[in-house]
Amino acid sequence: MAKTLFILNDAPYGTERSYNALRLAGSVATRDGEEVKVFLIGDASSCAKRNQKVPQGYYNVEVMLRNVGRHGGEIGVCGSCMDARGIGDSELTDTTGRSSLDELTNWMQWAERTVVF
């Protein structure tokens, strides 16, 4: 089983880094023999905000995160970053959870590949 960790740093909208990271994580998660973990840190913690409303035809990172989770991916959100941005646990999407730098460290040791966006 190949193990890939994706670390996202950028806001959900404004640049396409988080969008492209989630596209890739979603693709990898659908492959046989692949395990995926995604860690949202810094401005990327906003990617996990529940009930995002975007213009019709525009990508929605909440939906993209749900896709990763639906295919067995685990998604953690930096708790300190959530606190700094006023995001409460109850505001997170159903496929994400509050996490920590300690858990990110564990995930880095678990991973065979780490991809940073």
C-alpha positions as CSV (number, residue, x, y, z in Angstrom):
1,M,0.0,0.0,0.0
2,A,1.5,3.4,-1.1
3,K,1.1,6.1,1.5
4,T,0.9,9.8,0.4
5,L,0.6,12.9,2.6
6,F,-0.6,16.1,1.1
7,I,0.1,19.3,3.1
8,L,-1.9,22.4,2.0
9,N,-1.0,25.9,3.1
10,D,-3.0,28.2,0.8
11,A,-6.5,29.6,1.2
12,P,-9.3,27.7,-0.6
13,Y,-9.9,30.5,-3.1
14,G,-7.8,33.2,-4.6
15,T,-4.9,30.9,-5.8
16,E,-5.3,27.5,-7.3
17,R,-2.8,25.7,-5.0
18,S,-5.4,24.1,-2.7
19,Y,-7.7,23.4,-5.7
20,N,-4.8,21.6,-7.5
21,A,-3.7,19.7,-4.4
22,L,-7.2,18.4,-3.8
23,R,-7.6,17.4,-7.4
24,L,-4.4,15.4,-7.1
25,A,-5.3,14.0,-3.7
26,G,-8.7,12.9,-5.0
27,S,-7.2,11.2,-8.0
28,V,-4.6,9.4,-5.9
29,A,-7.3,8.3,-3.4
30,T,-9.3,6.6,-6.1
31,R,-6.3,4.3,-7.2
32,D,-6.0,0.8,-5.9
33,G,-3.3,0.3,-3.4
34,E,-3.1,4.0,-2.3
35,E,-3.7,5.6,1.1
36,V,-4.0,9.3,1.3
37,K,-3.9,11.8,4.2
38,V,-4.4,15.5,3.8
39,F,-3.3,18.1,6.4
40,L,-4.7,21.6,6.2
41,I,-2.5,24.2,7.8
42,G,-2.4,28.0,7.8
43,D,-4.9,29.6,5.4
44,A,-5.7,26.2,4.1
45,S,-7.6,25.5,7.3
46,S,-10.4,27.5,5.7
47,C,-10.8,24.8,3.1
48,A,-12.6,22.7,5.7
49,K,-15.3,25.3,6.5
50,R,-18.8,23.7,6.2
51,N,-21.5,25.1,3.9
52,Q,-19.4,26.9,1.3
53,K,-21.4,28.7,-1.4
54,V,-19.6,29.5,-4.6
55,P,-20.8,30.8,-7.9
56,Q,-22.4,28.3,-10.2
57,G,-19.8,26.5,-12.3
58,Y,-17.0,27.4,-9.8
59,Y,-15.1,24.6,-8.0
60,N,-16.0,24.0,-4.3
61,V,-13.2,22.8,-2.1
62,E,-15.7,21.4,0.5
63,V,-17.0,19.0,-2.2
64,M,-13.4,18.2,-3.2
65,L,-12.5,17.3,0.4
66,R,-15.7,15.2,0.7
67,N,-14.5,13.3,-2.4
68,V,-11.1,12.5,-0.8
69,G,-12.8,11.4,2.4
70,R,-15.3,9.3,0.5
71,H,-12.4,7.3,-1.0
72,G,-10.9,6.6,2.4
73,G,-8.6,9.6,2.7
74,E,-8.1,11.1,6.2
75,I,-8.2,14.9,6.5
76,G,-6.8,16.8,9.5
77,V,-7.1,20.6,10.1
78,C,-4.5,22.4,12.2
79,G,-6.3,23.3,15.5
80,S,-4.1,26.3,16.2
81,C,-4.8,27.6,12.7
82,M,-8.5,27.1,13.2
83,D,-8.4,29.0,16.4
84,A,-6.5,31.9,14.8
85,R,-9.2,32.1,12.1
86,G,-12.2,31.7,14.4
87,I,-13.2,28.4,13.0
88,G,-15.0,26.1,15.5
89,D,-15.0,22.3,15.4
90,S,-18.8,22.4,14.6
91,E,-18.0,24.5,11.5
92,L,-15.8,21.8,9.9
93,T,-17.0,19.7,7.0
94,D,-18.1,16.1,7.8
95,T,-14.9,14.5,6.3
96,T,-12.4,16.7,8.3
97,G,-11.4,16.9,11.9
98,R,-9.4,19.1,14.3
99,S,-5.8,18.0,14.3
100,S,-2.4,19.1,15.6
101,L,1.2,19.5,14.7
102,D,1.9,16.4,16.7
103,E,-0.5,14.4,14.4
104,L,1.1,16.0,11.4
105,T,4.5,14.7,12.6
106,N,3.0,11.2,13.0
107,W,1.6,11.4,9.5
108,M,5.0,12.5,8.1
109,Q,6.6,9.4,9.7
110,W,3.8,7.3,8.2
111,A,4.0,8.7,4.7
112,E,6.2,7.3,1.9
113,R,5.6,10.5,-0.1
114,T,4.9,14.0,1.1
115,V,3.6,16.6,-1.3
116,V,3.4,20.2,-0.2
117,F,1.2,22.8,-1.8
